[in-house]
Structure formats: C-alpha cells, structure tokens
Amino acid sequence: MLQQFQVPSILLGLFLRKFEPGDMKKLSETLPWRLPEFDGEVAVNRQLPQNAPADVPRVAFMSKDRRKVIEIAPAKLQFRCVPGELVPGENNQMGLKTVQFDAAMETFAPLALKVHSVFSEHYGLTANRIGVLTEFLAGTGGSANQRMHQHLLAGRDLLGERFQELQINALTRITLGNGRGANRWLRIGTIRGGQDGQSDVAMRIEADVNTLQEDTYDLSAADIEGFIGDVRTHLSEKVPFFNNEELFKS
C-alpha cells in the first residue's frame, strides 16, 4: 500500500445471532470496569419507539476523548476506533494526527478482539457475521476528480468533461485467506480543501469488507482474529487501487 494513505477511523461490525445483556442499567455499570478504555459518557437512546428496528443502537459507550465508541443494538454491535494522536491545533483546539494503515491496524485489532471477548464471555453475545470498514484519506497533488476520471474511467468523456464531483461505489465478491467468500465495497470520493477551501486536493475511500449473508456461522474469537488479519492482508496487497502510483503522484 502506498505511503500516502492515512486512516482516520476503522469500524468493526458484529451481526448478532444472540445477545443477552440483561438489564441495560447493569450493563452500563459493569462494562466500564471490564473495558476501562471506555471511561467516558454512556449515551442511552431514550427516544426509540418500542418497535424500533433491531439494528438501531440503544446505547453507546465512549472513551473520554470520544476516539473509541461501542454502539449496541439487539441485532448488531459496532466498535469504532480513531487511531492516531491528538495534538494541539489552532484556536486552542485539539487536532488528530492520522497514521498509516499498518499502525492503525496495530491499534484497532487488539481492542476489537477485547471488545468481542468481553461481550462474548460476560453478556451472552454470539455473532454470525462480521464486517470491517476502514476509512482512508490520500492527497493527490492535483485535481482528485480529474485523476479519477483519467485513471478509473480511462479518460473517456461518456459522462462529460471536467467533473466537479465524482463518486465511485464498487461492490466485488472476494475470497479471503481462509477460503471463505466476502463482500468488498470500495466507495471512492473527493475532498475539497486548500487555501480557498474549494480545491479537490484529496480522495476519501471507504473499504468495507463483510462476510456473506448466505454464509452465516457462529464466530469464535479465532474467527474474529483471522478475519481482521485477512482484511488487513487483502487491503494491503490485493487491491490495485491502493498501489497505483500514477493516481497519487504529487
């Protein structure tokens, strides 16, 4: 993977076959000492109707700096991690110094496994599907829209010339290292910035890899660890987009 890619966030999604947290008040009291990384606010969604969809979060646990969040729904658990380092910025505000993919994964993976372990051992969680969504940012050294037009659409003018905004969403069926199939979404768009705030100087990419709906099975801790490792290898080595030097040449 090219060095230009920085990772602002990574998300683990566990699709649940079974979840028996018991009383939410008790969960709110016990989880922070089982997962001391989540030492901040506990946000309870009190506005939901009784028939709210099972994948809508009911409660969220956060770290004090809000860089780690667990959202819990009856049918889904999500853990979002913001790797990198908080550094002083302008106007006495803190900013995020992002890191490259390998460093981000080194922060994310152990915490993701710990979250799964605690919920599995203490709160009756059984997941039968899993997904990992990684957000990437990369500067292009020129118009990101025109780079995408040239390298991803071969410069053809079937949709017009001089795009002001171009988004590409591509779904692919892939095979991971364990031989199981998975879905891989690549969602590619541009970011405007620069001194005028209008220059399309970078790309934002979401890489979303998740197991197939028709291939569900109860996931063990080893399965979770293996999937995260397989995603890391796949994104590092198996996606030509992330290694295209011409696309991101300064």
Protein Blocks (a to p, Z undefined) as FASTA:
>chain_A
ZZklccfbdcdddddfbdcebjaklmmmmmmmmmmmlmcccdddfkbcfklcfkbcfbdc
ddfklpaccdddfkbccddddehjddddehhiacdddddfklmmmmmmmmmmmmmmmmmm
mnopacfbdcddddddddehiafklmmmmmmnnopaknoghifbdcdddddddddfkopa
cddddddddddedjnopacfbccddddddddfklgcdddfklmmmmmmmmmmmmmmmmmk
lmmmklmgZZ
